[in-house]
Amino acid sequence: MKNNESILTLAKKTILLESKSIANLTNLIDSDFEETVKVILKSQGRIIVTGIGKSANIAAKIVATFNSTGTPAIFMHAADAIHGDLGIIQKDDVVICISKSGNTPEIKVLVPLIKRSSNKLIAITGNPESFLAKNADFTLNTYVEKEACPNNLAPTTSTTAQLVMGDALAVCLLKIKGFTSDDFAKYHPGGALGKRLYLRVSDLVENNEKPQVLPTDKITKVIIEISEKRLGVTAVIDAEGKIAGIITDGDIRRMLSKTTEINSLTAQDVMSTNPKTINVHAMAVDALQTLESNDITQILVVDDDKNYVGVVHFHDLIKEGIF
C-alpha cells in the first residue's frame, strides 16, 4: 500500500508541476505570438516545423495538428536538414524551429541557412537569450522552471510546454480562418470523428432491406417480413406510400403473450402509430441521438415528401463507428 501511495503521490506531483508550467505560459506570451499568427496567415507557402531530439517529436505532432486543422505543414528533422533535406524549404514557407536550449549544434548550423534564404523564422524555445531566439524573427517563450524528471534532465515539462504552444497557434489559426466542422470532416474522412461529421442516413439505409407491409396484411405475413428482412421491425405503409405505423419484434412477442388466436389479426391491429422517423438526408449522428433519446433500436427513414425509404438500425451506427 505504501508503494502504491508513493507512486500516486509522484504521479500527482508530476501532473501538478507540468500544469503550473503550462499555466505560466500565459505570462510569457506576448506580441511575438500575435505577429507569428499574422505571418502564417499572410504566407503563400507552408509551415515547416523542425527540431532535434525530443523537440523533433513535438514538431512532428504540431505538424499533424496544423494539417488536420487546415494549415499546410511539413516536418523537417533538424539533423536531416543540414545533411540534404534543407531543400524541403521553399521560397514562401515559414519555418518554426523548436529547441529548449536554442543552442544545440544542429540548430546553430541550421538557423543561418534558413536566414540566408530569407524565410521567416519562428523560434519556440525556453531560452529567450539563446542563439535561436536572437536570430529568429519572432520568439515564442516556452520557459519552464523545472522538468518533471526528478533529475531535472529528461525533457518532460519543457516538451509539454512546446506542444501547448503549438496547439495555441493551431487553434488561433483555425478560428481566424473560419475552419468549420465540415472542413474538419474533409481532413478526417476515415476516422470515427470524420464519420460523425459527414456520414448521412442515406449512406446507411441503402445497405439495408426495406421491410414493409400493408395495414390489412395478416400477422403471419408481418412475422415473415420481420424475420426475412432481419431488422427486427417492419413499417406499415398505406396505399399512398406513407407510413401508417410500425411493428417491431417486441410488438409480436407481446401480442403472442396475450393470445395465440392470430389468424384474424392484421397489421393495423398490432402496429404502433406515429413512429419516430428521420429524413434520409439527415446526419447519421442525428439518427443516433434520436435512437438514444427515445430508447429505441430502429428508426424509419423518409424522404422530403414523407414517403417511406427504409430502416436504420442501431447496429448500423455501431458498425460505422458512430456510437
QUILINJO-V262230 format. One record per helix or strand of 2 or more residues. SS is the DSSP state (2 for helix, 1 for strand). FROM is the first residue (numbers start at 0). TO is the last residue. Records with the same first field share a line. If there is no record, write none. Layout:
SS = FROM-TO  FROM-TO
//
This chain:
2 = 1-27  30-41  53-67  77-80  84-87  104-115  130-134  156-176  180-186  191-197  200-204  218-228  248-257  266-269  283-293  313-318
1 = 46-50  72-76  93-98  119-124  137-140  211-212  232-236  241-247  276-278  297-301  306-312
//
